[in-house]
Amino acid sequence: MTTNSAAGATFPDLRKFQDPAVTADGQARAHVALRQLDTLWFCTGTLCNLACRNCYIESSPRNDSLVYISAEEVAEYLDEIERDGLGTRSIAFTGGEPFMNPDMIPILEDTLGRGFETLVLTNAMRPMMKRADELLDLHHRFGRALTVRVSIDHYTQDLHEAERGPKSWEPAVRGLHWLTSHGFEVDIAGRLFTDETEQQMREGYAAFFEREGIDLNARDRNKLALFPEMDTNADVPEISEGCWSKLGVSPDDQMCASSRMVIKRKGEERPVVLPCTLLPYNDPQFELGHTLAESFQSVALNHPHCATFCVLGGASCGG
């Protein structure tokens, strides 16, 4: 770690995360093999109605670096799952804001109609509410097969809006009320960006749910996922092969052992497959091919998010 002694600030060691084979100190870098494709994620596009302060994929009202994926393109991957008997259990969608994608409802219709458990991440604001009637129809037909995950970054308005911007709290809470009042399967995604412990955070969300009359159990990790904050300016330890035994962590428990994500870059003819939802969409080292079959390969943990979020943070976007 390098230090700015005058300011007392720390900066990333730029020697780290350079070589997919070895760490900066010469150890064999940890790799993770895909043991089973349990969850396939799709990025619906990077366009979003918000520009959050620390968005891992830089979504905003202007960033269309990842374009809207189409219903036909999603269907090709669902066809591959069925044709090759991959045994995939769930399909999940993230953005950007998924409900800004004009094909989002037909995509959900196809996914649910094929019998997949389906998860869609949303800020529950105006783009979602514009699709309220169509969502209700899907809910009435497919019930608990569809889960909507709402991003409430903190249980207080001030800190939520510190991440998501002014006037982002009340519309999100209204959308959450709409979902829960209509019986949707709902869970919440929060972020650990304050100095509070996980217990304090869960108590804070529990008080918020009670105050708002929202029937969610903040102590249930399947209903409230609290994700580690990922600071690209922090100095992060690299994960070597020797870390698995030292940390008591298994490579089979990492997100890239059971999931993949499909994105479509602006100007490209076809989508590509990445190891997971968190790795930079603009870094070609993480491309695993155009098909799911091509993506069945070992992944080098050559990014700070691999350490911060998954190995050390013990988190998974699946829940």
Backbone bond lengths (Angstrom), bond angles and torsions (degrees), N, CA, C in turn:
res aa  C-N    CA-C-N  psi(-1)  N-CA   C-N-CA  omega(-1)  CA-C   N-CA-C  phi
1 M - - - 1.452 - - 1.528 108.78 -
2 T 1.291 115.52 132.46 1.457 119.02 176.60 1.510 109.09 -97.09
3 T 1.323 115.99 147.69 1.456 120.34 -174.68 1.515 110.85 -128.73
4 N 1.319 115.68 136.42 1.458 121.97 171.26 1.517 106.43 -88.20
5 S 1.326 117.10 99.44 1.456 120.52 -171.55 1.511 112.50 -66.22
6 A 1.320 116.97 -29.06 1.460 118.96 -178.71 1.515 111.05 -68.75
7 A 1.320 115.53 -43.13 1.466 118.98 -176.44 1.513 112.27 -95.60
8 G 1.348 117.02 -13.66 1.457 120.16 -177.48 1.510 112.44 74.37
9 A 1.355 116.80 15.07 1.455 120.42 -177.41 1.523 110.14 -91.03
10 T 1.308 117.25 155.51 1.459 122.15 175.67 1.516 109.52 -112.98
11 F 1.322 116.19 150.22 1.449 121.86 -178.45 1.516 108.58 -132.85
12 P 1.333 117.78 157.22 1.458 119.90 179.01 1.523 111.32 -61.99
13 D 1.320 115.25 146.34 1.456 121.38 172.93 1.530 106.73 -79.38
14 L 1.304 116.95 110.88 1.458 121.34 -172.32 1.526 112.80 -70.62
15 R 1.327 117.74 -7.10 1.464 119.99 175.29 1.528 111.33 -77.76
16 K 1.306 116.29 -17.01 1.465 120.62 -176.22 1.532 111.37 -80.43
17 F 1.335 114.45 156.69 1.462 123.06 173.65 1.529 111.80 56.22
18 Q 1.315 116.21 41.11 1.456 121.30 179.00 1.529 112.11 -106.61
19 D 1.327 116.26 -40.57 1.459 121.54 -174.26 1.525 109.15 -110.94
20 P 1.325 118.82 120.34 1.462 119.84 -179.34 1.519 114.21 -65.08
21 A 1.331 117.56 -14.82 1.468 120.51 -177.23 1.522 112.85 -94.06
22 V 1.338 117.31 -35.30 1.459 119.98 -175.29 1.516 111.08 -136.16
23 T 1.336 116.31 153.81 1.457 121.79 176.49 1.529 109.66 -81.21
24 A 1.321 116.15 174.17 1.465 120.46 -177.66 1.520 112.46 -61.13
25 D 1.352 117.10 -28.56 1.465 119.19 179.84 1.526 112.48 -96.64
26 G 1.340 116.36 16.29 1.456 120.13 170.36 1.516 116.27 87.98
27 Q 1.331 118.56 7.73 1.463 120.13 178.61 1.533 110.74 -86.37
28 A 1.313 115.77 155.71 1.463 119.93 177.03 1.519 109.42 -65.18
29 R 1.327 115.95 123.91 1.463 120.12 -179.14 1.532 110.59 -68.98
30 A 1.310 115.89 144.02 1.468 120.59 177.22 1.520 110.44 -67.58
31 H 1.316 114.42 141.53 1.463 122.28 175.12 1.527 108.36 -126.01
32 V 1.320 115.39 155.30 1.463 121.02 177.65 1.518 108.53 -129.75
33 A 1.321 115.88 129.10 1.464 121.59 177.50 1.527 109.75 -94.11
34 L 1.315 116.24 146.63 1.465 121.18 175.66 1.523 108.28 -77.26
35 R 1.352 116.04 108.74 1.465 119.49 -177.70 1.520 111.63 -85.03
36 Q 1.348 116.71 -31.09 1.465 121.25 -178.81 1.523 107.55 -165.95
37 L 1.328 117.68 131.92 1.459 120.91 179.34 1.533 108.71 -83.34
38 D 1.325 115.59 81.26 1.458 120.19 179.61 1.520 111.85 -73.19
39 T 1.344 116.86 -40.11 1.469 121.65 -175.27 1.515 110.01 -130.52
40 L 1.313 115.81 129.72 1.456 121.06 172.20 1.520 108.74 -111.01
41 W 1.332 115.03 122.58 1.468 122.19 178.75 1.520 109.79 -98.60
42 F 1.318 114.35 148.11 1.460 121.19 170.36 1.521 108.37 -124.98
43 C 1.328 116.30 132.05 1.461 119.63 167.41 1.515 106.53 -86.02
44 T 1.314 116.39 120.03 1.464 120.87 -176.00 1.518 112.59 -77.50
45 G 1.350 117.11 -7.51 1.460 122.91 -177.16 1.519 109.13 134.37
46 T 1.326 117.13 154.00 1.460 120.02 -177.06 1.525 113.95 -87.53
47 L 1.317 119.05 -7.23 1.455 119.94 177.16 1.530 110.23 -66.30
48 C 1.324 115.42 137.13 1.463 122.00 -177.46 1.520 108.66 -147.55
49 N 1.309 115.85 153.73 1.468 119.77 175.95 1.520 112.34 -77.67
50 L 1.351 117.24 -9.14 1.461 121.94 178.53 1.529 109.74 -120.80
51 A 1.339 114.73 161.22 1.466 121.47 171.85 1.523 106.80 -126.99
52 C 1.329 116.39 84.43 1.463 121.16 -173.67 1.530 110.81 -67.79
53 R 1.318 114.71 151.84 1.465 121.49 -174.56 1.527 112.23 -61.38
54 N 1.329 117.47 -36.71 1.460 120.52 -174.96 1.523 109.71 -134.17
55 C 1.322 115.92 57.59 1.465 120.38 179.70 1.524 109.18 -81.41
56 Y 1.339 116.38 125.39 1.455 120.52 -174.87 1.520 111.81 -65.45
57 I 1.319 118.03 -22.68 1.463 120.97 -176.22 1.526 111.33 -115.14
58 E 1.341 116.80 10.42 1.465 123.99 173.73 1.521 112.82 58.88
59 S 1.326 116.73 34.91 1.463 120.41 178.69 1.526 110.31 -65.59
60 S 1.326 114.95 147.53 1.462 120.55 179.04 1.520 108.70 -168.09
61 P 1.327 117.92 172.78 1.475 119.90 175.35 1.530 113.51 -66.38
62 R 1.332 117.75 -9.96 1.470 120.88 -176.52 1.525 113.87 -117.04
63 N 1.331 118.13 -15.63 1.466 119.81 -175.82 1.526 110.67 -86.37
64 D 1.329 115.98 104.50 1.465 120.56 175.26 1.524 110.72 -113.69
65 S 1.346 116.00 32.68 1.471 120.02 178.18 1.522 111.45 -59.05
66 L 1.338 115.93 -35.21 1.459 120.91 168.47 1.517 106.61 -105.28
67 V 1.312 116.08 118.44 1.465 120.02 -175.12 1.525 109.91 -84.36
68 Y 1.327 115.04 167.18 1.465 120.17 177.38 1.521 110.16 -59.36
69 I 1.322 115.93 126.83 1.455 120.09 173.91 1.520 107.85 -80.06
70 S 1.310 116.72 143.99 1.462 120.36 -175.06 1.521 111.86 -94.53
71 A 1.327 114.98 162.58 1.467 120.18 176.98 1.523 110.69 -60.99
72 E 1.337 117.12 -36.62 1.460 120.61 -179.73 1.532 110.73 -66.50
73 E 1.329 116.84 -39.27 1.462 119.78 -179.99 1.517 111.49 -68.68
74 V 1.331 117.05 -40.35 1.462 119.67 175.65 1.522 109.99 -61.94
75 A 1.324 116.54 -42.75 1.463 120.79 -177.79 1.524 111.86 -59.89
76 E 1.341 118.08 -34.55 1.462 120.36 179.01 1.526 111.47 -61.04
77 Y 1.334 116.47 -38.72 1.471 119.74 178.81 1.528 111.06 -73.66
78 L 1.310 117.31 -36.86 1.461 119.69 176.30 1.527 110.18 -65.06
79 D 1.334 115.97 -37.98 1.468 119.79 175.67 1.524 111.06 -61.68
80 E 1.346 116.21 -41.28 1.467 120.00 -179.73 1.524 110.98 -63.85
81 I 1.328 116.88 -41.26 1.466 120.64 177.51 1.522 110.58 -57.91
82 E 1.331 116.19 -46.02 1.462 120.29 -177.81 1.526 111.67 -71.98
83 R 1.315 116.49 -41.13 1.471 120.27 -177.39 1.525 111.55 -65.18
84 D 1.343 116.59 -41.28 1.465 120.73 -175.27 1.524 113.05 -94.83
85 G 1.337 117.51 3.48 1.456 120.38 177.35 1.513 113.29 58.36
86 L 1.332 117.21 46.29 1.463 120.84 -174.37 1.528 113.35 -74.91
87 G 1.314 117.67 -12.98 1.465 120.29 176.27 1.519 114.24 71.26
88 T 1.314 117.55 20.63 1.463 121.30 -179.69 1.520 110.15 -64.81
89 R 1.325 114.92 131.39 1.466 120.95 -175.42 1.518 112.49 -91.42
90 S 1.340 117.31 -40.48 1.465 119.28 -172.23 1.520 111.39 -135.76
91 I 1.326 113.59 152.10 1.455 123.20 175.97 1.529 106.85 -120.43
92 A 1.322 116.69 134.32 1.461 120.46 -175.77 1.526 110.12 -132.19
93 F 1.335 114.81 151.51 1.456 121.00 -175.40 1.516 110.17 -130.55
94 T 1.329 114.84 133.00 1.455 121.36 177.14 1.521 107.94 -136.50
95 G 1.338 116.29 173.87 1.455 119.69 -179.37 1.511 110.20 -139.34
96 G 1.339 114.59 -143.02 1.430 130.12 11.38 1.514 114.35 46.01
97 E 1.313 113.33 -173.14 1.462 120.98 172.81 1.520 108.29 -102.95
98 P 1.342 118.00 109.51 1.461 120.22 -174.63 1.524 114.88 -53.75
99 F 1.328 118.04 -35.33 1.459 118.75 -174.75 1.528 113.04 -77.60
100 M 1.329 117.68 1.38 1.462 120.30 169.06 1.524 111.02 -82.87
101 N 1.327 117.14 -19.43 1.460 121.05 177.20 1.531 108.89 -70.29
102 P 1.330 118.85 120.41 1.472 119.94 -176.08 1.524 113.86 -62.98
103 D 1.335 117.58 -19.81 1.467 121.05 179.17 1.523 113.24 -92.83
104 M 1.337 118.73 7.25 1.458 119.98 -170.56 1.528 113.05 -60.87
105 I 1.297 117.84 -43.96 1.469 119.45 -179.01 1.529 110.98 -67.05
106 P 1.339 120.53 -48.55 1.477 118.52 174.46 1.523 113.56 -57.99
107 I 1.339 117.42 -35.47 1.466 120.16 177.17 1.522 110.32 -62.85
108 L 1.337 117.16 -47.36 1.461 120.57 178.96 1.525 110.97 -63.77
109 E 1.305 116.58 -38.88 1.473 121.08 177.71 1.522 110.49 -57.79
110 D 1.323 116.80 -46.21 1.463 121.34 -179.30 1.531 110.92 -65.68
111 T 1.330 116.07 -47.22 1.465 120.20 -177.26 1.523 111.34 -62.04
112 L 1.320 115.90 -49.18 1.467 120.01 179.87 1.524 111.17 -66.62
113 G 1.315 116.45 -38.46 1.458 120.29 -179.71 1.513 113.28 -63.40
114 R 1.314 117.39 -25.66 1.469 121.39 177.50 1.522 112.42 -85.95
115 G 1.336 117.06 -2.90 1.459 120.59 174.93 1.508 115.61 93.34
116 F 1.342 117.87 11.79 1.457 119.73 177.89 1.524 111.28 -81.37
117 E 1.338 116.41 141.95 1.449 119.54 164.44 1.523 107.22 -65.28
118 T 1.327 116.74 135.15 1.455 119.69 -170.44 1.521 110.66 -129.27
119 L 1.342 115.12 131.21 1.459 122.58 179.64 1.517 108.79 -121.72
120 V 1.329 116.63 132.55 1.458 119.78 175.34 1.520 108.95 -129.13
121 L 1.334 115.96 129.54 1.457 122.12 179.52 1.526 109.12 -93.00
122 T 1.328 116.34 138.38 1.456 120.15 -176.70 1.513 110.10 -154.05
123 N 1.350 115.68 157.56 1.464 119.14 170.91 1.526 111.39 -89.23
124 A 1.336 116.81 0.48 1.472 123.65 173.76 1.525 113.09 62.99
125 M 1.305 116.31 24.45 1.461 119.90 -178.06 1.529 110.62 -98.23
126 R 1.301 117.59 -154.62 1.462 122.44 -170.76 1.537 113.94 -54.98
127 P 1.355 120.61 -42.96 1.470 118.01 179.57 1.528 112.87 -56.58
128 M 1.334 117.75 -38.53 1.464 119.92 176.91 1.519 111.17 -69.49
129 M 1.314 116.47 -45.12 1.461 119.46 -175.66 1.532 112.02 -66.34
130 K 1.316 117.96 -24.84 1.467 120.23 175.33 1.522 111.29 -66.97
131 R 1.339 117.27 -19.05 1.463 121.63 179.15 1.527 111.47 -106.35
132 A 1.342 116.12 20.88 1.468 121.05 -172.24 1.524 112.31 -57.48
133 D 1.323 118.19 -47.55 1.465 120.11 -176.58 1.528 110.87 -64.03
134 E 1.335 116.63 -41.08 1.462 120.24 -179.97 1.533 110.96 -68.11
135 L 1.329 115.97 -38.26 1.468 119.47 177.06 1.524 111.34 -64.41
136 L 1.320 116.23 -41.98 1.462 119.30 178.05 1.525 111.38 -60.65
137 D 1.311 116.27 -39.32 1.464 119.87 178.01 1.526 110.57 -62.40
138 L 1.337 117.08 -44.43 1.464 120.07 177.52 1.523 111.19 -62.23
139 H 1.327 115.91 -41.70 1.472 120.15 179.79 1.525 110.97 -62.67
140 H 1.307 117.15 -42.96 1.467 120.34 -179.01 1.523 111.40 -65.35
141 R 1.328 117.24 -32.00 1.461 120.20 -177.22 1.529 113.34 -88.25
142 F 1.340 117.12 -32.56 1.464 119.43 -172.47 1.526 113.66 -117.16
143 G 1.324 117.45 -10.10 1.455 121.23 172.54 1.509 114.16 56.10
144 R 1.328 115.58 -127.98 1.467 122.20 -171.60 1.530 112.94 -74.66
145 A 1.323 117.74 -4.47 1.462 119.10 176.17 1.524 111.41 -66.77
146 L 1.329 116.94 -21.15 1.467 121.96 178.55 1.526 109.59 -105.22
147 T 1.328 116.19 121.00 1.463 122.07 174.50 1.516 108.85 -113.10
148 V 1.332 115.73 134.67 1.463 121.68 176.53 1.523 107.59 -110.09
149 R 1.333 115.73 121.05 1.457 120.73 178.45 1.529 109.21 -101.93
150 V 1.320 115.84 120.27 1.463 121.55 -176.15 1.519 109.89 -101.67
151 S 1.315 116.16 131.12 1.462 121.69 178.39 1.526 110.18 -84.09
152 I 1.327 115.28 106.73 1.467 122.56 170.96 1.523 104.85 -119.50
153 D 1.317 116.85 97.59 1.469 120.20 -167.48 1.522 113.38 -66.10
154 H 1.325 117.27 -28.57 1.460 121.73 176.76 1.523 107.45 -150.64
155 Y 1.319 115.20 157.46 1.464 119.64 -177.26 1.525 113.30 -79.23
156 T 1.331 117.39 -2.69 1.468 120.85 175.59 1.515 109.72 -112.47
157 Q 1.307 115.66 148.08 1.457 120.59 -179.28 1.524 111.77 -61.65
158 D 1.317 117.38 -45.06 1.462 120.56 -175.26 1.521 112.12 -59.28
159 L 1.339 116.75 -46.50 1.459 119.14 -176.11 1.534 111.85 -77.86
160 H 1.321 117.25 -32.51 1.465 119.88 172.76 1.529 109.51 -60.06
161 E 1.320 116.09 -46.90 1.461 119.66 -177.84 1.525 112.38 -74.08
162 A 1.332 118.11 -20.51 1.461 119.99 173.22 1.528 110.43 -63.78
163 E 1.336 116.21 -31.96 1.460 121.07 176.97 1.521 111.55 -85.88
164 R 1.332 117.10 -43.39 1.464 120.78 -167.08 1.517 114.55 -103.53
165 G 1.331 116.71 -9.06 1.453 118.97 176.50 1.517 112.79 102.80
166 P 1.344 116.74 159.91 1.464 121.48 -179.04 1.527 112.41 -58.91
167 K 1.317 114.83 146.36 1.468 123.34 175.26 1.533 112.98 64.61
168 S 1.335 117.11 22.50 1.462 119.88 177.72 1.526 112.66 -96.24
169 W 1.341 118.25 -11.34 1.454 122.03 -174.60 1.526 112.46 -77.73
170 E 1.304 116.61 -57.28 1.471 119.42 -172.76 1.527 112.44 -61.62
171 P 1.337 120.47 -43.92 1.476 118.36 177.19 1.526 112.83 -61.88
172 A 1.334 117.25 -36.07 1.462 119.59 178.99 1.521 111.28 -67.11
173 V 1.318 117.05 -41.44 1.460 120.46 178.92 1.528 110.47 -66.36
174 R 1.334 117.46 -39.15 1.472 120.10 175.99 1.526 110.45 -61.54
175 G 1.325 116.67 -43.91 1.457 119.38 178.60 1.515 112.24 -63.44
176 L 1.327 116.84 -39.00 1.460 121.06 176.82 1.521 110.97 -62.82
177 H 1.330 116.50 -43.62 1.469 120.33 176.25 1.528 110.86 -59.17
178 W 1.325 116.68 -42.76 1.460 119.80 -178.91 1.526 110.97 -61.80
179 L 1.307 116.58 -44.58 1.462 120.51 -179.53 1.525 112.05 -63.16
180 T 1.323 116.12 -49.36 1.470 118.92 -176.45 1.523 111.35 -69.78
181 S 1.332 117.91 -35.55 1.471 120.10 -179.45 1.525 111.73 -68.27
182 H 1.333 117.63 -24.46 1.461 121.29 178.14 1.527 112.58 -96.23
183 G 1.323 116.78 5.83 1.456 119.94 171.85 1.508 115.98 82.38
184 F 1.332 118.26 16.06 1.455 120.02 176.57 1.534 110.26 -64.46
185 E 1.316 115.51 151.10 1.456 120.74 169.17 1.535 106.50 -74.58
186 V 1.334 116.41 116.44 1.463 121.00 -172.22 1.522 109.65 -128.56
187 D 1.322 116.02 139.91 1.458 119.62 163.81 1.520 108.94 -134.29
188 I 1.319 116.08 169.94 1.460 122.49 -172.62 1.522 109.50 -119.88
189 A 1.328 115.99 140.36 1.460 121.81 172.61 1.523 108.50 -111.60
190 G 1.331 116.37 119.02 1.456 122.35 174.78 1.512 110.05 -115.17
191 R 1.328 115.75 173.15 1.461 120.02 -176.13 1.520 110.66 -130.58
192 L 1.316 114.57 139.91 1.463 121.44 -179.08 1.535 109.49 -92.18
193 F 1.319 115.98 71.46 1.457 119.04 -178.32 1.527 112.69 -111.03
194 T 1.325 117.42 5.17 1.459 121.47 174.66 1.525 108.40 -107.06
195 D 1.316 116.78 -179.15 1.463 120.66 179.48 1.529 112.64 -87.12
196 E 1.314 117.89 8.19 1.455 121.48 -178.71 1.528 111.19 -74.02
197 T 1.330 115.82 150.31 1.455 120.57 172.70 1.521 109.23 -75.80
198 E 1.331 115.22 166.17 1.462 118.60 177.64 1.532 110.82 -61.00
199 Q 1.331 116.96 -39.51 1.460 119.84 179.00 1.529 111.05 -62.04
200 Q 1.326 116.73 -42.91 1.461 119.48 178.29 1.524 111.04 -63.22
201 M 1.299 116.01 -40.08 1.464 119.23 178.39 1.523 111.14 -62.86
202 R 1.325 116.74 -44.85 1.462 119.67 -178.94 1.529 111.09 -65.20
203 E 1.323 116.82 -37.64 1.462 119.39 176.05 1.517 111.09 -64.67
204 G 1.336 116.59 -38.36 1.455 120.05 177.92 1.517 112.38 -64.89
205 Y 1.340 117.00 -43.55 1.466 120.14 176.92 1.522 111.05 -65.89
206 A 1.331 117.04 -37.86 1.469 120.03 179.09 1.524 110.32 -60.49
207 A 1.338 116.76 -42.76 1.462 120.51 178.18 1.526 110.72 -65.12
208 F 1.323 116.46 -39.64 1.466 120.59 177.48 1.525 111.11 -62.66
209 F 1.335 117.19 -47.07 1.466 120.38 179.09 1.527 111.23 -60.48
210 E 1.331 116.34 -43.24 1.466 119.88 -179.51 1.521 110.91 -64.58
211 R 1.317 116.18 -43.23 1.467 120.82 -179.44 1.533 111.42 -62.80
212 E 1.321 116.06 -36.97 1.461 120.77 -177.38 1.525 112.97 -89.34
213 G 1.332 117.27 -5.16 1.457 120.07 -178.24 1.515 112.76 69.39
214 I 1.329 116.41 34.23 1.461 122.25 -179.45 1.530 108.70 -100.43
215 D 1.313 116.17 122.73 1.459 121.59 -173.69 1.528 110.86 -85.33
216 L 1.334 115.89 74.35 1.460 122.18 175.71 1.516 108.56 -133.40
217 N 1.328 115.88 143.52 1.459 121.64 -178.58 1.526 109.26 -95.79
218 A 1.317 117.10 106.51 1.455 121.38 -176.44 1.523 112.62 -68.59
219 R 1.326 117.75 -15.64 1.459 120.78 -179.79 1.533 112.50 -89.76
220 D 1.326 115.76 -6.09 1.453 122.28 177.73 1.530 108.56 -91.04
221 R 1.334 116.92 115.34 1.466 120.27 -176.48 1.514 112.64 -67.67
222 N 1.321 117.13 -17.40 1.454 119.75 174.20 1.528 111.95 -79.27
223 K 1.318 116.40 -16.57 1.461 120.64 179.58 1.524 112.96 -104.07
224 L 1.315 116.84 -24.99 1.463 121.51 176.29 1.521 108.08 -134.78
225 A 1.327 115.98 105.41 1.462 121.56 176.62 1.519 108.18 -96.31
226 L 1.328 116.67 125.14 1.461 122.30 178.51 1.522 107.97 -108.89
227 F 1.312 116.30 111.75 1.452 121.33 -172.11 1.526 111.47 -97.35
228 P 1.330 117.05 141.41 1.463 120.16 176.78 1.523 110.68 -62.57
229 E 1.311 115.80 144.77 1.455 120.29 175.25 1.525 109.32 -76.40
230 M 1.307 116.46 140.93 1.460 121.58 -178.89 1.519 108.79 -114.23
231 D 1.317 115.71 109.60 1.461 122.36 -177.90 1.520 108.36 -105.64
232 T 1.322 116.81 109.94 1.461 120.39 -177.18 1.525 112.23 -69.83
233 N 1.330 117.30 -12.16 1.464 120.39 178.51 1.532 112.84 -93.23
234 A 1.327 117.40 -3.33 1.464 120.77 -178.69 1.525 110.58 -83.90
235 D 1.320 115.46 154.75 1.458 120.85 174.51 1.528 108.25 -86.50
236 V 1.310 116.88 114.81 1.459 123.09 -170.56 1.525 109.75 -113.69
237 P 1.341 118.78 136.75 1.469 119.99 177.52 1.521 111.41 -68.62
238 E 1.315 115.52 144.24 1.454 120.29 173.90 1.528 109.57 -82.91
239 I 1.315 115.86 155.95 1.460 121.46 179.96 1.526 108.80 -106.81
240 S 1.326 115.11 116.03 1.467 120.62 176.79 1.528 109.42 -98.47
241 E 1.323 116.25 170.27 1.466 119.71 178.37 1.524 110.98 -60.54
242 G 1.333 117.14 -31.65 1.459 120.01 179.54 1.504 114.34 -70.42
243 C 1.347 116.89 -15.30 1.472 119.77 -177.87 1.524 112.74 -70.27
244 W 1.330 117.17 -26.87 1.469 118.37 -176.83 1.530 110.74 -56.29
245 S 1.318 116.87 -50.30 1.460 119.66 -178.36 1.522 111.47 -73.53
246 K 1.335 117.59 -36.51 1.462 120.13 -179.87 1.521 111.52 -64.22
247 L 1.321 116.75 -38.49 1.467 121.29 -177.27 1.525 112.55 -89.00
248 G 1.323 116.62 -12.55 1.459 119.60 -175.46 1.514 111.99 67.23
249 V 1.319 116.10 35.65 1.462 123.00 -176.98 1.526 108.33 -119.97
250 S 1.324 116.69 144.40 1.457 120.88 -179.41 1.523 111.04 -104.84
251 P 1.337 117.56 139.34 1.469 118.69 174.38 1.518 112.38 -61.18
252 D 1.328 117.44 -26.76 1.467 120.44 179.73 1.516 113.21 -67.78
253 D 1.336 117.37 -15.50 1.463 120.93 -179.66 1.524 112.66 -92.14
254 Q 1.329 117.88 -1.67 1.455 120.52 -178.77 1.529 110.25 -82.47
255 M 1.321 115.09 154.35 1.455 120.48 -175.21 1.528 112.18 -58.60
256 C 1.346 117.18 -38.23 1.459 119.56 -176.88 1.524 112.67 -75.61
257 A 1.339 118.29 -2.22 1.461 121.27 173.30 1.520 111.52 -83.83
258 S 1.335 116.92 -12.71 1.468 119.24 -174.84 1.522 114.06 -138.92
259 S 1.340 117.85 3.85 1.463 118.59 -177.73 1.518 111.32 -146.40
260 R 1.318 114.10 162.69 1.452 123.22 172.51 1.540 107.66 -142.17
261 M 1.351 116.15 162.27 1.464 119.80 175.98 1.522 110.37 -130.89
262 V 1.329 114.89 139.35 1.457 122.66 179.28 1.520 108.97 -104.35
263 I 1.336 116.05 131.47 1.459 121.65 175.90 1.521 108.91 -130.37
264 K 1.334 115.40 161.55 1.464 119.55 172.25 1.516 108.61 -130.72
265 R 1.326 115.59 117.87 1.452 121.11 -178.76 1.532 111.01 -81.44
266 K 1.312 115.05 147.32 1.459 121.40 176.95 1.531 109.67 -59.30
267 G 1.319 115.31 130.30 1.459 120.41 178.67 1.506 114.72 89.10
268 E 1.329 118.14 -9.16 1.461 121.35 179.93 1.530 110.35 -92.73
269 E 1.325 116.25 147.19 1.462 120.28 -178.47 1.518 112.56 -77.33
270 R 1.354 117.02 -31.56 1.458 120.15 -173.62 1.524 110.47 -130.63
271 P 1.320 117.00 151.86 1.467 120.07 172.28 1.523 110.87 -67.74
272 V 1.342 115.41 163.30 1.458 121.55 174.26 1.529 108.35 -128.43
273 V 1.333 115.10 161.50 1.458 121.89 -178.17 1.523 109.12 -105.59
274 L 1.334 116.54 131.98 1.463 123.82 175.55 1.531 108.82 -112.38
275 P 1.350 117.26 164.28 1.469 119.03 -178.59 1.520 114.10 -64.31
276 C 1.344 118.26 -36.34 1.459 119.39 -174.71 1.522 109.83 -160.89
277 T 1.304 116.75 -173.99 1.464 122.11 -175.16 1.519 113.48 -78.04
278 L 1.332 118.65 -13.99 1.460 120.96 -166.57 1.510 115.20 -103.31
279 L 1.319 117.73 -21.29 1.455 119.05 -173.24 1.524 110.73 -75.77
280 P 1.324 116.78 147.36 1.470 121.05 -172.17 1.519 112.28 -55.98
281 Y 1.316 114.82 128.93 1.454 119.36 -178.41 1.529 111.82 -72.41
282 N 1.347 117.81 -13.62 1.464 120.59 -176.56 1.525 112.65 -105.60
283 D 1.331 117.49 15.73 1.461 121.44 -179.34 1.525 109.15 -112.33
284 P 1.347 117.23 108.25 1.472 119.44 -173.92 1.521 114.65 -65.17
285 Q 1.346 118.73 -15.95 1.464 119.21 -179.04 1.531 112.17 -63.66
286 F 1.336 116.74 -20.82 1.459 119.55 -177.37 1.529 112.93 -97.63
287 E 1.308 117.91 4.93 1.461 119.60 176.14 1.516 109.94 -72.81
288 L 1.333 116.16 135.57 1.466 121.41 -177.76 1.520 112.37 -118.06
289 G 1.321 116.88 16.05 1.456 120.29 179.37 1.513 112.06 107.95
290 H 1.333 114.72 179.82 1.463 120.47 -177.53 1.524 112.60 -91.45
291 T 1.328 117.35 -22.46 1.458 120.59 -175.78 1.526 110.75 -112.19
292 L 1.321 115.46 162.18 1.460 119.75 176.42 1.522 110.61 -66.32
293 A 1.332 116.98 -37.04 1.466 119.85 179.04 1.523 110.76 -58.76
294 E 1.321 116.93 -40.22 1.464 120.47 179.48 1.527 112.13 -67.22
295 S 1.329 116.54 -24.73 1.468 120.51 -175.48 1.521 113.48 -81.50
296 F 1.326 117.58 -5.80 1.470 120.47 178.39 1.518 109.34 -77.65
297 Q 1.322 115.36 73.50 1.455 121.88 -179.81 1.522 109.15 -145.10
298 S 1.319 115.62 162.69 1.448 121.82 -178.27 1.525 110.23 -71.34
299 V 1.339 116.40 143.06 1.458 122.87 -177.90 1.525 109.33 -112.59
300 A 1.327 116.21 127.45 1.463 120.87 175.62 1.524 109.40 -80.63
301 L 1.328 117.22 131.31 1.460 121.01 -179.56 1.534 108.98 -81.34
302 N 1.329 113.81 69.88 1.462 121.34 -171.07 1.524 111.86 -107.15
303 H 1.335 116.11 39.80 1.462 119.99 176.96 1.527 108.69 -148.88
304 P 1.358 117.87 145.75 1.469 119.81 178.89 1.522 114.20 -55.31
305 H 1.339 117.84 -33.82 1.467 119.24 -179.29 1.524 111.78 -62.09
306 C 1.339 117.11 -30.91 1.469 120.52 179.12 1.525 110.09 -58.88
307 A 1.336 115.78 -39.71 1.462 120.37 -179.74 1.517 111.51 -79.83
308 T 1.342 116.48 -52.41 1.464 121.08 -172.05 1.518 112.23 -64.32
309 F 1.317 116.99 -47.75 1.458 121.19 -173.31 1.526 112.10 -85.20
310 C 1.321 116.07 -49.26 1.463 119.09 -169.41 1.519 114.21 -92.27
311 V 1.342 117.39 -64.51 1.466 119.41 -171.37 1.526 111.50 -68.83
312 L 1.320 117.35 -51.89 1.462 120.68 -178.76 1.522 111.91 -85.74
313 G 1.331 117.29 -33.61 1.467 120.82 -178.86 1.502 113.28 -80.51
314 G 1.341 116.82 -19.47 1.456 120.92 178.84 1.505 113.95 63.00
315 A 1.344 117.04 27.36 1.466 120.39 -175.57 1.510 111.12 -106.25
316 S 1.329 114.17 161.95 1.456 122.03 174.85 1.512 107.75 -147.90
317 C 1.334 116.67 136.82 1.466 119.57 179.67 1.520 112.17 -65.05
318 G 1.333 116.49 -18.91 1.450 118.99 178.68 1.506 113.11 -72.90
319 G 1.340 119.23 -12.91 1.457 121.39 179.67 1.502 111.42 144.83
